[in-house]
């Protein structure tokens, strides 16, 4: 493995771990937002859970960076997809909370806790779609990198 790839993996591992811990911290801070500060408090609960859970996911994937057999461009793409996907998930909850509106992609939550301004906000929907696509791609790249590494061993 080239020295440049080793350095890139070390850098991406470090930043993935740092940003994972930061995301958990953001999730905890979001949890302190009082119900009276937002239009729809369930959005804050969602953001709190999503930020903390996705921060843990990011830390776990950061610990796997050295095991991934991916080229430098693919590693950079993996990192970008992981960041966009995990952060946009919690961001959708924050948006829903302050806008007081949700998305058709959240039917159970919207049914059990109806938001005051409806269930068809295009910004929340677009953010959730971005989240779903980018996290799925990051996970697929992770699997691909792990499977390629296994074949080399």
C-alpha positions in Angstrom: 0.0 0.0 0.0 1.4 3.4 -0.9 2.5 5.9 1.7 -0.1 8.4 0.4 -3.0 5.9 0.9 -1.8 5.1 4.4 -1.7 8.8 5.3 -5.1 9.4 3.7 -6.6 6.5 5.7 -5.1 7.8 8.9 -6.4 11.3 8.2 -9.9 10.1 7.3 -10.0 7.7 10.3 -9.1 10.6 12.6 -11.7 13.0 11.1 -14.4 10.4 11.0 -13.8 9.6 14.7 -13.7 13.4 15.6 -16.9 14.2 13.6 -18.6 11.1 15.0 -18.0 12.3 18.6 -19.0 15.8 17.6 -22.3 14.5 16.1 -23.1 12.7 19.3 -22.3 15.9 21.2 -24.7 17.8 18.9 -27.3 15.2 19.4 -27.0 15.7 23.2 -27.2 19.5 22.9 -30.2 19.3 20.6 -31.9 17.3 23.3 -31.7 20.3 25.6 -33.9 22.4 23.3 -37.2 23.0 25.3 -40.5 22.0 23.8 -41.7 25.7 23.8 -38.8 26.7 21.6 -40.1 24.9 18.5 -43.2 24.3 16.5 -43.1 20.6 16.7 -41.2 19.0 19.6 -41.1 15.5 18.1 -38.7 16.8 15.5 -36.3 17.6 18.3 -36.7 14.1 19.8 -36.0 12.7 16.3 -33.0 14.9 15.8 -31.6 14.0 19.2 -31.9 10.3 18.5 -30.7 10.5 14.9 -27.6 12.6 15.6 -26.5 10.4 18.5 -27.2 7.1 16.7 -25.5 8.3 13.5 -22.5 9.6 15.5 -22.1 6.1 16.9 -22.4 4.7 13.3 -19.7 7.1 12.2 -17.3 6.1 15.0 -17.8 2.5 14.2 -17.1 3.0 10.5 -14.1 5.2 11.4 -12.6 2.3 13.3 -12.9 0.2 10.1 -11.1 2.6 7.8 -7.8 0.7 7.9 -9.7 -2.5 6.9 -11.2 -1.0 3.8 -9.5 -1.8 0.5 -10.5 1.3 -1.5 -8.5 3.6 -3.6 -7.9 7.2 -2.5 -10.7 8.7 -4.6 -13.2 6.1 -3.4 -12.1 6.7 0.2 -12.7 10.4 -0.2 -16.1 9.7 -1.7 -16.9 7.3 1.1 -16.0 10.0 3.7 -18.1 12.7 2.0 -21.1 10.4 1.6 -20.9 9.3 5.2 -20.7 12.9 6.4 -23.6 14.2 4.3 -25.8 11.2 5.1 -25.3 11.1 8.8 -25.6 14.9 9.4 -28.6 15.3 7.1 -30.6 12.8 9.1 -30.5 14.8 12.3 -30.8 18.0 10.3 -34.1 16.8 8.9 -35.5 16.5 12.4 -34.3 20.0 13.4 -35.9 21.4 10.3 -39.2 19.6 11.0 -39.1 20.8 14.6 -38.7 24.5 13.7 -40.9 24.4 10.6 -43.6 22.4 12.4 -44.0 20.2 9.3 -42.8 16.7 8.3 -42.6 14.5 5.3 -44.5 11.6 3.8 -41.3 9.7 4.5 -42.2 9.8 8.2 -45.7 8.4 8.2 -45.8 6.7 11.6 -44.2 9.6 13.4 -46.6 12.1 11.7 -49.6 9.9 12.4 -48.8 9.4 16.1 -47.7 13.0 16.7 -49.3 15.2 14.0 -47.2 18.3 13.2 -49.1 21.7 13.2 -48.2 22.6 9.7 -48.7 19.4 7.8 -46.9 16.4 6.6 -45.7 17.4 3.2 -42.7 19.8 3.6 -40.5 19.6 0.5 -37.4 20.7 2.4 -37.7 18.0 5.1 -38.5 15.4 2.4 -35.5 16.3 0.2 -33.2 16.2 3.3 -34.5 12.8 4.2 -34.0 11.5 0.7 -30.5 12.9 0.6 -29.8 11.2 3.9 -31.1 7.8 2.7 -29.2 7.8 -0.6 -25.9 9.0 0.9 -25.9 6.7 3.9 -26.9 3.7 1.7 -24.0 4.5 -0.7 -21.5 4.9 2.2 -22.6 1.6 3.7 -22.3 -0.1 0.3 -18.8 1.3 -0.2 -17.9 0.1 3.3 -19.1 -3.4 2.4 -17.3 -3.3 -0.9 -14.1 -2.2 0.8 -14.3 -4.9 3.4 -15.1 -7.6 0.9 -12.1 -6.6 -1.3 -9.9 -6.6 1.8 -11.1 -10.1 2.7 -10.2 -11.5 -0.8 -6.7 -10.1 -0.5 -6.1 -11.9 2.8 
